[in-house]
Amino acid sequence: MDLVANLILGFSISLQPTNLLVCFAGVVLGVLVGILPGLGSAATIALLLPITYFLDTVSAIIMLAGIWYGSMYGGSITAILLRVPGESASVMVAIDGYELTKQGRAGVALGISMFSAFFAGLFGLVGLGLMAPALAEFHPLPPNGAECQTEQN
């Protein structure tokens, strides 16, 4: 039941109009920078991080998530249309997507890329939400690290 309550709280915060606008702006900026070959998601985050300084914490994290997902999709655009993968995650997209582009079906390839990325991200986030409580309880070492300390004379 705790998972459901946390999901409701998360959706109530993230679906506020201000946070949706910030997320949309992050996705647009992420696509615009991510479309440049050679600039992956980490570089896009590093370039656009100063934009989040004036935002509150939750909105900044939502914008960074939008930038990340937008830049991942931006890398797929160049991979599909030009066969120039911007990062290693787009290599297989370049191989299959460019073949569809040569057949005149670039829109289909871009749509498949977008929807498959959405559902894969959704599946990963749901899995993380289900596994996070168990991972938070896992302690390979004692909390204070008592077993790691040695006696010194």
N, C-alpha and C positions, 0 to 999 in steps of 0.2 A: 504494500500500500504506500510505502514511502516513495517508491519509484513514481507512482502515479501523481502523488502530491508534488514531487519535484518537477515532473514534466509539466504539470499545470502551471506551476510558478514560473518555469522557464519560458513557456509559451506566452504567459501574460506579460512578461517583461520584453521578450523579443518581438512580439507582435504590436508593440506600441508604434504609432505612426512615425515618431522621431527615429526610432531604432530601425524601422523598415526603410526609411529614407536614407539613413546612414549606410545600411547594408547595400542598398541599390547603388549608391554613390561609390562604395567600395568595389562592387562587382564591375561597374563601368570603368573605373580607374584601373582595376586589375586587368581587365581585358585589354585596355589601351596600352598598358605597359607590357603585359604578358605576350602580346602579339609580336613584339620585337624579338627576332631570333637571338638566342644567346642569353636573354634575361629570363631566368626561371622564376619560380615562385618565391624562393628565398631572397633573391635580388630585388624582386618587386616589393616584397615586404620591407626590405631595408631602404629602398628608395622612397616609399610612401609612408613610412613610419612617422615622420614629423607632422603629417597631416592630422594624426590622431592626438597630438599633444593638447589641443584645446578642448577635446571631448571628455566627458566623464568616463569612468573606467568601463562600465558595461557597454556603452556606445562605442568606445575605442576597440574593445575586443570584438564586437559585432562587425565593425568596419574592417578590422584586420582579417576576420574570417571571410568576409566578402571579397577582399583584395586577393586572398589566397585562392579561393575557388575561381574567381574571375581570371586570375593569371594562369591557372591551370587550363581553363578553357581557351584563353588567348593563345597558348602554346599549341593547342589542337588546331586552331584556325590556320596558322602558317603551315603546320604539318600536313593538313588535308589539302589546302589549296596550292601550296608551293612545293610540297615534299621537303620542307626544311624544318626538321624538329628543333624547337627552341631549347629543349631539355631532354634528358634521357627518358622521361615518362612519356614523351610524344613519339618515340621511335616507331613503335608498332602502329600507332595511329597514322603515321606518315606512310607506312607501307600499304596498309589496307585502304585508308582514306583517299590517298592519291589515285589509286586504281579506280575508285568510284568517280573521282573528279575527271579523269580521262574519259569516262563513259558518259559524262554530262550529268552526273548525279551528285554534285558537290553539296547541294542543299540537304540531300538525304544523309550524306556522310556527316555533315555538321550537326544535323538533328540527332542522329544516333549517338554521336559523341556527347552532345549536351545531356540527353536523357540518360544515357548509361552512366555518365559521371554523377548525375543527380541521384540516381538510385543506388549507386555504389557508395556515395557519401552518406546517404540516408541509412543504408544497411550498416555501414561502419559506425555511425553515431549511435544507432540503436544498440549495436553490440557493445560499444563502449559504455553506454548507459547501464546496460545489464551487468557488465563485468566490473565496473568501477567499484561498487561496494565490496565485492570479494577481494579485489586487488588492494583496496585501502586497508583491509583487515590483515593482509599478508605481511608478516614481519620476519624476514630471514635472520635478523639480529635483534637482540634485545633493544628496546628503545633508548636506553642510556649507553649502550655500547660497553657494558661492564665486562663482557667476555673478551673484548678486544684489548682491554687495558692489561698491561703487565706490571708486575711489582718491581719497583726500583728501590735500591738500597741507598 
